[in-house]
Amino acid sequence: MTRLSNIVIIIDQQEEYTALRECIDWGIPAICIIDTNSNPISQIFRFQQMMT
């Protein structure tokens, strides 16, 4: 790759946590598809804590 992606689509947020964390670090927008056993509110709260 010669440049960073404009957007990243992540299929399993819990499984691909490292990829999502790298997107946050690099400022790349990410779309996450989560399974029914995930709580999106707790995931958003966790990432907001990491960003501060």
mmCIF file as Biopython writes it, N, C-alpha, C and O atoms, coordinates in Angstrom:
data_model
#
loop_
_atom_site.group_PDB
_atom_site.id
_atom_site.type_symbol
_atom_site.label_atom_id
_atom_site.label_alt_id
_atom_site.label_comp_id
_atom_site.label_asym_id
_atom_site.label_entity_id
_atom_site.label_seq_id
_atom_site.pdbx_PDB_ins_code
_atom_site.Cartn_x
_atom_site.Cartn_y
_atom_site.Cartn_z
_atom_site.occupancy
_atom_site.B_iso_or_equiv
_atom_site.auth_seq_id
_atom_site.auth_asym_id
_atom_site.pdbx_PDB_model_num
ATOM 1   N N  . MET A ? 1  ? 0.839   -1.183  0.000  1.0 0.0 1  A 1 
ATOM 2   C CA . MET A ? 1  ? 0.000   0.000   0.000  1.0 0.0 1  A 1 
ATOM 3   C C  . MET A ? 1  ? 0.877   1.236   0.000  1.0 0.0 1  A 1 
ATOM 4   O O  . MET A ? 1  ? 1.874   1.316   0.717  1.0 0.0 1  A 1 
ATOM 5   N N  . THR A ? 2  ? 0.488   2.183   -0.806 1.0 0.0 2  A 1 
ATOM 6   C CA . THR A ? 2  ? 1.255   3.419   -0.864 1.0 0.0 2  A 1 
ATOM 7   C C  . THR A ? 2  ? 0.641   4.535   -0.028 1.0 0.0 2  A 1 
ATOM 8   O O  . THR A ? 2  ? 1.284   5.553   0.227  1.0 0.0 2  A 1 
ATOM 9   N N  . ARG A ? 3  ? -0.609  4.339   0.398  1.0 0.0 3  A 1 
ATOM 10  C CA . ARG A ? 3  ? -1.263  5.352   1.233  1.0 0.0 3  A 1 
ATOM 11  C C  . ARG A ? 3  ? -2.267  4.669   2.152  1.0 0.0 3  A 1 
ATOM 12  O O  . ARG A ? 3  ? -2.588  3.493   1.981  1.0 0.0 3  A 1 
ATOM 13  N N  . LEU A ? 4  ? -2.757  5.425   3.129  1.0 0.0 4  A 1 
ATOM 14  C CA . LEU A ? 4  ? -3.753  4.890   4.052  1.0 0.0 4  A 1 
ATOM 15  C C  . LEU A ? 4  ? -5.121  4.818   3.385  1.0 0.0 4  A 1 
ATOM 16  O O  . LEU A ? 4  ? -5.413  5.579   2.463  1.0 0.0 4  A 1 
ATOM 17  N N  . SER A ? 5  ? -5.935  3.922   3.847  1.0 0.0 5  A 1 
ATOM 18  C CA . SER A ? 5  ? -7.295  3.789   3.324  1.0 0.0 5  A 1 
ATOM 19  C C  . SER A ? 5  ? -8.144  4.981   3.744  1.0 0.0 5  A 1 
ATOM 20  O O  . SER A ? 5  ? -7.878  5.619   4.762  1.0 0.0 5  A 1 
ATOM 21  N N  . ASN A ? 6  ? -9.167  5.272   2.950  1.0 0.0 6  A 1 
ATOM 22  C CA . ASN A ? 6  ? -10.104 6.343   3.292  1.0 0.0 6  A 1 
ATOM 23  C C  . ASN A ? 6  ? -11.108 5.892   4.335  1.0 0.0 6  A 1 
ATOM 24  O O  . ASN A ? 6  ? -11.573 6.696   5.143  1.0 0.0 6  A 1 
ATOM 25  N N  . ILE A ? 7  ? -11.442 4.616   4.322  1.0 0.0 7  A 1 
ATOM 26  C CA . ILE A ? 7  ? -12.401 4.047   5.266  1.0 0.0 7  A 1 
ATOM 27  C C  . ILE A ? 7  ? -12.108 2.556   5.393  1.0 0.0 7  A 1 
ATOM 28  O O  . ILE A ? 7  ? -11.599 1.933   4.462  1.0 0.0 7  A 1 
ATOM 29  N N  . VAL A ? 8  ? -12.434 1.993   6.547  1.0 0.0 8  A 1 
ATOM 30  C CA . VAL A ? 8  ? -12.222 0.562   6.792  1.0 0.0 8  A 1 
ATOM 31  C C  . VAL A ? 8  ? -13.549 -0.041  7.229  1.0 0.0 8  A 1 
ATOM 32  O O  . VAL A ? 8  ? -14.266 0.539   8.044  1.0 0.0 8  A 1 
ATOM 33  N N  . ILE A ? 9  ? -13.870 -1.207  6.683  1.0 0.0 9  A 1 
ATOM 34  C CA . ILE A ? 9  ? -15.064 -1.942  7.089  1.0 0.0 9  A 1 
ATOM 35  C C  . ILE A ? 9  ? -14.601 -3.165  7.869  1.0 0.0 9  A 1 
ATOM 36  O O  . ILE A ? 9  ? -13.853 -3.994  7.351  1.0 0.0 9  A 1 
ATOM 37  N N  . ILE A ? 10 ? -15.045 -3.271  9.108  1.0 0.0 10 A 1 
ATOM 38  C CA . ILE A ? 10 ? -14.646 -4.365  9.991  1.0 0.0 10 A 1 
ATOM 39  C C  . ILE A ? 10 ? -15.861 -5.249  10.223 1.0 0.0 10 A 1 
ATOM 40  O O  . ILE A ? 10 ? -16.920 -4.770  10.629 1.0 0.0 10 A 1 
ATOM 41  N N  . ILE A ? 11 ? -15.704 -6.539  9.963  1.0 0.0 11 A 1 
ATOM 42  C CA . ILE A ? 11 ? -16.835 -7.458  10.023 1.0 0.0 11 A 1 
ATOM 43  C C  . ILE A ? 11 ? -17.156 -7.892  11.451 1.0 0.0 11 A 1 
ATOM 44  O O  . ILE A ? 11 ? -18.333 -7.923  11.810 1.0 0.0 11 A 1 
ATOM 45  N N  . ASP A ? 12 ? -16.197 -8.218  12.261 1.0 0.0 12 A 1 
ATOM 46  C CA . ASP A ? 12 ? -16.457 -8.671  13.628 1.0 0.0 12 A 1 
ATOM 47  C C  . ASP A ? 12 ? -15.652 -7.803  14.585 1.0 0.0 12 A 1 
ATOM 48  O O  . ASP A ? 12 ? -14.445 -7.989  14.741 1.0 0.0 12 A 1 
ATOM 49  N N  . GLN A ? 13 ? -16.322 -6.866  15.217 1.0 0.0 13 A 1 
ATOM 50  C CA . GLN A ? 13 ? -15.647 -5.877  16.060 1.0 0.0 13 A 1 
ATOM 51  C C  . GLN A ? 13 ? -14.896 -6.517  17.219 1.0 0.0 13 A 1 
ATOM 52  O O  . GLN A ? 13 ? -13.793 -6.086  17.554 1.0 0.0 13 A 1 
ATOM 53  N N  . GLN A ? 14 ? -15.475 -7.533  17.829 1.0 0.0 14 A 1 
ATOM 54  C CA . GLN A ? 14 ? -14.801 -8.172  18.959 1.0 0.0 14 A 1 
ATOM 55  C C  . GLN A ? 14 ? -13.569 -8.947  18.506 1.0 0.0 14 A 1 
ATOM 56  O O  . GLN A ? 14 ? -12.551 -8.957  19.197 1.0 0.0 14 A 1 
ATOM 57  N N  . GLU A ? 15 ? -13.659 -9.591  17.355 1.0 0.0 15 A 1 
ATOM 58  C CA . GLU A ? 15 ? -12.539 -10.389 16.850 1.0 0.0 15 A 1 
ATOM 59  C C  . GLU A ? 15 ? -11.432 -9.501  16.284 1.0 0.0 15 A 1 
ATOM 60  O O  . GLU A ? 15 ? -10.250 -9.806  16.445 1.0 0.0 15 A 1 
ATOM 61  N N  . GLU A ? 16 ? -11.801 -8.418  15.630 1.0 0.0 16 A 1 
ATOM 62  C CA . GLU A ? 16 ? -10.842 -7.536  14.960 1.0 0.0 16 A 1 
ATOM 63  C C  . GLU A ? 16 ? -10.605 -6.263  15.765 1.0 0.0 16 A 1 
ATOM 64  O O  . GLU A ? 16 ? -10.543 -5.168  15.207 1.0 0.0 16 A 1 
ATOM 65  N N  . TYR A ? 17 ? -10.476 -6.412  17.053 1.0 0.0 17 A 1 
ATOM 66  C CA . TYR A ? 17 ? -10.295 -5.273  17.950 1.0 0.0 17 A 1 
ATOM 67  C C  . TYR A ? 17 ? -9.018  -4.492  17.621 1.0 0.0 17 A 1 
ATOM 68  O O  . TYR A ? 17 ? -9.011  -3.262  17.677 1.0 0.0 17 A 1 
ATOM 69  N N  . THR A ? 18 ? -7.947  -5.197  17.283 1.0 0.0 18 A 1 
ATOM 70  C CA . THR A ? 18 ? -6.675  -4.538  16.978 1.0 0.0 18 A 1 
ATOM 71  C C  . THR A ? 18 ? -6.806  -3.649  15.745 1.0 0.0 18 A 1 
ATOM 72  O O  . THR A ? 18 ? -6.292  -2.531  15.727 1.0 0.0 18 A 1 
ATOM 73  N N  . ALA A ? 19 ? -7.488  -4.139  14.724 1.0 0.0 19 A 1 
ATOM 74  C CA . ALA A ? 19 ? -7.686  -3.340  13.511 1.0 0.0 19 A 1 
ATOM 75  C C  . ALA A ? 19 ? -8.489  -2.081  13.821 1.0 0.0 19 A 1 
ATOM 76  O O  . ALA A ? 19 ? -8.179  -1.001  13.320 1.0 0.0 19 A 1 
ATOM 77  N N  . LEU A ? 20 ? -9.510  -2.223  14.639 1.0 0.0 20 A 1 
ATOM 78  C CA . LEU A ? 20 ? -10.316 -1.065  15.012 1.0 0.0 20 A 1 
ATOM 79  C C  . LEU A ? 20 ? -9.493  -0.073  15.825 1.0 0.0 20 A 1 
ATOM 80  O O  . LEU A ? 20 ? -9.605  1.137   15.628 1.0 0.0 20 A 1 
ATOM 81  N N  . ARG A ? 21 ? -8.684  -0.569  16.719 1.0 0.0 21 A 1 
ATOM 82  C CA . ARG A ? 21 ? -7.825  0.304   17.533 1.0 0.0 21 A 1 
ATOM 83  C C  . ARG A ? 21 ? -6.840  1.069   16.644 1.0 0.0 21 A 1 
ATOM 84  O O  . ARG A ? 21 ? -6.589  2.251   16.881 1.0 0.0 21 A 1 
ATOM 85  N N  . GLU A ? 22 ? -6.283  0.411   15.628 1.0 0.0 22 A 1 
ATOM 86  C CA . GLU A ? 22 ? -5.364  1.083   14.709 1.0 0.0 22 A 1 
ATOM 87  C C  . GLU A ? 22 ? -6.084  2.154   13.897 1.0 0.0 22 A 1 
ATOM 88  O O  . GLU A ? 22 ? -5.517  3.214   13.629 1.0 0.0 22 A 1 
ATOM 89  N N  . CYS A ? 23 ? -7.317  1.889   13.508 1.0 0.0 23 A 1 
ATOM 90  C CA . CYS A ? 23 ? -8.103  2.907   12.797 1.0 0.0 23 A 1 
ATOM 91  C C  . CYS A ? 23 ? -8.300  4.134   13.673 1.0 0.0 23 A 1 
ATOM 92  O O  . CYS A ? 23 ? -8.183  5.265   13.203 1.0 0.0 23 A 1 
ATOM 93  N N  . ILE A ? 24 ? -8.596  3.912   14.934 1.0 0.0 24 A 1 
ATOM 94  C CA . ILE A ? 24 ? -8.773  5.028   15.864 1.0 0.0 24 A 1 
ATOM 95  C C  . ILE A ? 24 ? -7.467  5.803   16.007 1.0 0.0 24 A 1 
ATOM 96  O O  . ILE A ? 24 ? -7.472  7.034   15.987 1.0 0.0 24 A 1 
ATOM 97  N N  . ASP A ? 25 ? -6.348  5.093   16.152 1.0 0.0 25 A 1 
ATOM 98  C CA . ASP A ? 25 ? -5.049  5.750   16.310 1.0 0.0 25 A 1 
ATOM 99  C C  . ASP A ? 25 ? -4.675  6.587   15.092 1.0 0.0 25 A 1 
ATOM 100 O O  . ASP A ? 25 ? -4.131  7.682   15.234 1.0 0.0 25 A 1 
ATOM 101 N N  . TRP A ? 26 ? -4.964  6.079   13.898 1.0 0.0 26 A 1 
ATOM 102 C CA . TRP A ? 26 ? -4.595  6.761   12.660 1.0 0.0 26 A 1 
ATOM 103 C C  . TRP A ? 26 ? -5.654  7.752   12.191 1.0 0.0 26 A 1 
ATOM 104 O O  . TRP A ? 26 ? -5.425  8.499   11.240 1.0 0.0 26 A 1 
ATOM 105 N N  . GLY A ? 27 ? -6.812  7.763   12.849 1.0 0.0 27 A 1 
ATOM 106 C CA . GLY A ? 27 ? -7.867  8.691   12.455 1.0 0.0 27 A 1 
ATOM 107 C C  . GLY A ? 27 ? -8.616  8.264   11.206 1.0 0.0 27 A 1 
ATOM 108 O O  . GLY A ? 27 ? -9.159  9.103   10.489 1.0 0.0 27 A 1 
ATOM 109 N N  . ILE A ? 28 ? -8.649  6.967   10.942 1.0 0.0 28 A 1 
ATOM 110 C CA . ILE A ? 28 ? -9.344  6.436   9.771  1.0 0.0 28 A 1 
ATOM 111 C C  . ILE A ? 28 ? -10.761 6.055   10.185 1.0 0.0 28 A 1 
ATOM 112 O O  . ILE A ? 28 ? -10.934 5.314   11.152 1.0 0.0 28 A 1 
ATOM 113 N N  . PRO A ? 29 ? -11.779 6.544   9.478  1.0 0.0 29 A 1 
ATOM 114 C CA . PRO A ? 29 ? -13.153 6.153   9.814  1.0 0.0 29 A 1 
ATOM 115 C C  . PRO A ? 29 ? -13.356 4.654   9.621  1.0 0.0 29 A 1 
ATOM 116 O O  . PRO A ? 29 ? -12.846 4.071   8.664  1.0 0.0 29 A 1 
ATOM 117 N N  . ALA A ? 30 ? -14.091 4.041   10.521 1.0 0.0 30 A 1 
ATOM 118 C CA . ALA A ? 30 ? -14.339 2.601   10.444 1.0 0.0 30 A 1 
ATOM 119 C C  . ALA A ? 30 ? -15.824 2.322   10.594 1.0 0.0 30 A 1 
ATOM 120 O O  . ALA A ? 30 ? -16.509 2.925   11.420 1.0 0.0 30 A 1 
ATOM 121 N N  . ILE A ? 31 ? -16.303 1.399   9.782  1.0 0.0 31 A 1 
ATOM 122 C CA . ILE A ? 31 ? -17.668 0.896   9.898  1.0 0.0 31 A 1 
ATOM 123 C C  . ILE A ? 31 ? -17.555 -0.510  10.449 1.0 0.0 31 A 1 
ATOM 124 O O  . ILE A ? 31 ? -16.868 -1.351  9.869  1.0 0.0 31 A 1 
ATOM 125 N N  . CYS A ? 32 ? -18.220 -0.776  11.565 1.0 0.0 32 A 1 
ATOM 126 C CA . CYS A ? 32 ? -18.131 -2.087  12.207 1.0 0.0 32 A 1 
ATOM 127 C C  . CYS A ? 32 ? -19.475 -2.794  12.149 1.0 0.0 32 A 1 
ATOM 128 O O  . CYS A ? 32 ? -20.509 -2.228  12.503 1.0 0.0 32 A 1 
ATOM 129 N N  . ILE A ? 33 ? -19.441 -4.024  11.703 1.0 0.0 33 A 1 
ATOM 130 C CA . ILE A ? 33 ? -20.615 -4.881  11.737 1.0 0.0 33 A 1 
ATOM 131 C C  . ILE A ? 33 ? -20.436 -5.781  12.950 1.0 0.0 33 A 1 
ATOM 132 O O  . ILE A ? 33 ? -19.462 -6.528  13.043 1.0 0.0 33 A 1 
ATOM 133 N N  . ILE A ? 34 ? -21.387 -5.705  13.882 1.0 0.0 34 A 1 
ATOM 134 C CA . ILE A ? 34 ? -21.248 -6.483  15.106 1.0 0.0 34 A 1 
ATOM 135 C C  . ILE A ? 34 ? -22.289 -7.585  15.147 1.0 0.0 34 A 1 
ATOM 136 O O  . ILE A ? 34 ? -23.331 -7.503  14.497 1.0 0.0 34 A 1 
ATOM 137 N N  . ASP A ? 35 ? -21.992 -8.606  15.912 1.0 0.0 35 A 1 
ATOM 138 C CA . ASP A ? 35 ? -22.880 -9.749  16.066 1.0 0.0 35 A 1 
ATOM 139 C C  . ASP A ? 35 ? -23.973 -9.415  17.085 1.0 0.0 35 A 1 
ATOM 140 O O  . ASP A ? 35 ? -23.883 -8.417  17.800 1.0 0.0 35 A 1 
ATOM 141 N N  . THR A ? 36 ? -24.980 -10.243 17.141 1.0 0.0 36 A 1 
ATOM 142 C CA . THR A ? 36 ? -26.090 -9.988  18.058 1.0 0.0 36 A 1 
ATOM 143 C C  . THR A ? 36 ? -25.704 -10.167 19.520 1.0 0.0 36 A 1 
ATOM 144 O O  . THR A ? 36 ? -26.427 -9.709  20.405 1.0 0.0 36 A 1 
ATOM 145 N N  . ASN A ? 37 ? -24.586 -10.819 19.791 1.0 0.0 37 A 1 
ATOM 146 C CA . ASN A ? 37 ? -24.165 -11.002 21.175 1.0 0.0 37 A 1 
ATOM 147 C C  . ASN A ? 37 ? -23.303 -9.842  21.677 1.0 0.0 37 A 1 
ATOM 148 O O  . ASN A ? 37 ? -22.750 -9.920  22.774 1.0 0.0 37 A 1 
ATOM 149 N N  . SER A ? 38 ? -23.181 -8.772  20.894 1.0 0.0 38 A 1 
ATOM 150 C CA . SER A ? 38 ? -22.397 -7.605  21.287 1.0 0.0 38 A 1 
ATOM 151 C C  . SER A ? 38 ? -23.315 -6.479  21.727 1.0 0.0 38 A 1 
ATOM 152 O O  . SER A ? 38 ? -24.453 -6.369  21.271 1.0 0.0 38 A 1 
ATOM 153 N N  . ASN A ? 39 ? -22.809 -5.659  22.608 1.0 0.0 39 A 1 
ATOM 154 C CA . ASN A ? 39 ? -23.544 -4.486  23.060 1.0 0.0 39 A 1 
ATOM 155 C C  . ASN A ? 39 ? -22.861 -3.254  22.466 1.0 0.0 39 A 1 
ATOM 156 O O  . ASN A ? 39 ? -21.793 -2.865  22.939 1.0 0.0 39 A 1 
ATOM 157 N N  . PRO A ? 40 ? -23.448 -2.632  21.443 1.0 0.0 40 A 1 
ATOM 158 C CA . PRO A ? 40 ? -22.772 -1.507  20.792 1.0 0.0 40 A 1 
ATOM 159 C C  . PRO A ? 40 ? -22.564 -0.313  21.710 1.0 0.0 40 A 1 
ATOM 160 O O  . PRO A ? 40 ? -21.597 0.429   21.535 1.0 0.0 40 A 1 
ATOM 161 N N  . ILE A ? 41 ? -23.435 -0.108  22.673 1.0 0.0 41 A 1 
ATOM 162 C CA . ILE A ? 41 ? -23.282 1.029   23.583 1.0 0.0 41 A 1 
ATOM 163 C C  . ILE A ? 41 ? -22.027 0.868   24.433 1.0 0.0 41 A 1 
ATOM 164 O O  . ILE A ? 41 ? -21.284 1.832   24.617 1.0 0.0 41 A 1 
ATOM 165 N N  . SER A ? 42 ? -21.780 -0.322  24.949 1.0 0.0 42 A 1 
ATOM 166 C CA . SER A ? 42 ? -20.576 -0.534  25.759 1.0 0.0 42 A 1 
ATOM 167 C C  . SER A ? 42 ? -19.324 -0.417  24.905 1.0 0.0 42 A 1 
ATOM 168 O O  . SER A ? 42 ? -18.290 0.039   25.394 1.0 0.0 42 A 1 
ATOM 169 N N  . GLN A ? 43 ? -19.392 -0.820  23.639 1.0 0.0 43 A 1 
ATOM 170 C CA . GLN A ? 43 ? -18.238 -0.711  22.749 1.0 0.0 43 A 1 
ATOM 171 C C  . GLN A ? 43 ? -17.922 0.757   22.478 1.0 0.0 43 A 1 
ATOM 172 O O  . GLN A ? 43 ? -16.759 1.159   22.510 1.0 0.0 43 A 1 
ATOM 173 N N  . ILE A ? 44 ? -18.949 1.556   22.212 1.0 0.0 44 A 1 
ATOM 174 C CA . ILE A ? 44 ? -18.738 2.981   21.960 1.0 0.0 44 A 1 
ATOM 175 C C  . ILE A ? 44 ? -18.155 3.648   23.195 1.0 0.0 44 A 1 
ATOM 176 O O  . ILE A ? 44 ? -17.234 4.457   23.087 1.0 0.0 44 A 1 
ATOM 177 N N  . PHE A ? 45 ? -18.682 3.316   24.371 1.0 0.0 45 A 1 
ATOM 178 C CA . PHE A ? 45 ? -18.177 3.898   25.608 1.0 0.0 45 A 1 
ATOM 179 C C  . PHE A ? 45 ? -16.715 3.527   25.823 1.0 0.0 45 A 1 
ATOM 180 O O  . PHE A ? 45 ? -15.915 4.368   26.233 1.0 0.0 45 A 1 
ATOM 181 N N  . ARG A ? 46 ? -16.360 2.268   25.550 1.0 0.0 46 A 1 
ATOM 182 C CA . ARG A ? 46 ? -14.979 1.826   25.737 1.0 0.0 46 A 1 
ATOM 183 C C  . ARG A ? 46 ? -14.033 2.600   24.820 1.0 0.0 46 A 1 
ATOM 184 O O  . ARG A ? 46 ? -12.949 2.994   25.250 1.0 0.0 46 A 1 
ATOM 185 N N  . PHE A ? 47 ? -14.425 2.823   23.561 1.0 0.0 47 A 1 
ATOM 186 C CA . PHE A ? 47 ? -13.554 3.526   22.631 1.0 0.0 47 A 1 
ATOM 187 C C  . PHE A ? 47 ? -13.478 5.014   22.941 1.0 0.0 47 A 1 
ATOM 188 O O  . PHE A ? 47 ? -12.451 5.644   22.691 1.0 0.0 47 A 1 
ATOM 189 N N  . GLN A ? 48 ? -14.546 5.580   23.478 1.0 0.0 48 A 1 
ATOM 190 C CA . GLN A ? 48 ? -14.486 6.978   23.883 1.0 0.0 48 A 1 
ATOM 191 C C  . GLN A ? 48 ? -13.509 7.146   25.039 1.0 0.0 48 A 1 
ATOM 192 O O  . GLN A ? 48 ? -12.808 8.155   25.114 1.0 0.0 48 A 1 
ATOM 193 N N  . GLN A ? 49 ? -13.453 6.175   25.937 1.0 0.0 49 A 1 
ATOM 194 C CA . GLN A ? 49 ? -12.498 6.243   27.043 1.0 0.0 49 A 1 
ATOM 195 C C  . GLN A ? 49 ? -11.070 6.171   26.519 1.0 0.0 49 A 1 
ATOM 196 O O  . GLN A ? 49 ? -10.189 6.859   27.035 1.0 0.0 49 A 1 
ATOM 197 N N  . MET A ? 50 ? -10.829 5.356   25.509 1.0 0.0 50 A 1 
ATOM 198 C CA . MET A ? 50 ? -9.485  5.228   24.957 1.0 0.0 50 A 1 
ATOM 199 C C  . MET A ? 50 ? -9.052  6.493   24.229 1.0 0.0 50 A 1 
ATOM 200 O O  . MET A ? 50 ? -7.864  6.809   24.183 1.0 0.0 50 A 1 
ATOM 201 N N  . MET A ? 51 ? -10.009 7.212   23.665 1.0 0.0 51 A 1 
ATOM 202 C CA . MET A ? 51 ? -9.678  8.398   22.890 1.0 0.0 51 A 1 
ATOM 203 C C  . MET A ? 51 ? -9.271  9.566   23.776 1.0 0.0 51 A 1 
ATOM 204 O O  . MET A ? 51 ? -8.607  10.490  23.305 1.0 0.0 51 A 1 
ATOM 205 N N  . THR A ? 52 ? -9.652  9.547   25.043 1.0 0.0 52 A 1 
ATOM 206 C CA . THR A ? 52 ? -9.315  10.671  25.918 1.0 0.0 52 A 1 
ATOM 207 C C  . THR A ? 52 ? -8.039  10.419  26.671 1.0 0.0 52 A 1 
ATOM 208 O O  . THR A ? 52 ? -7.607  11.264  27.455 1.0 0.0 52 A 1 
#
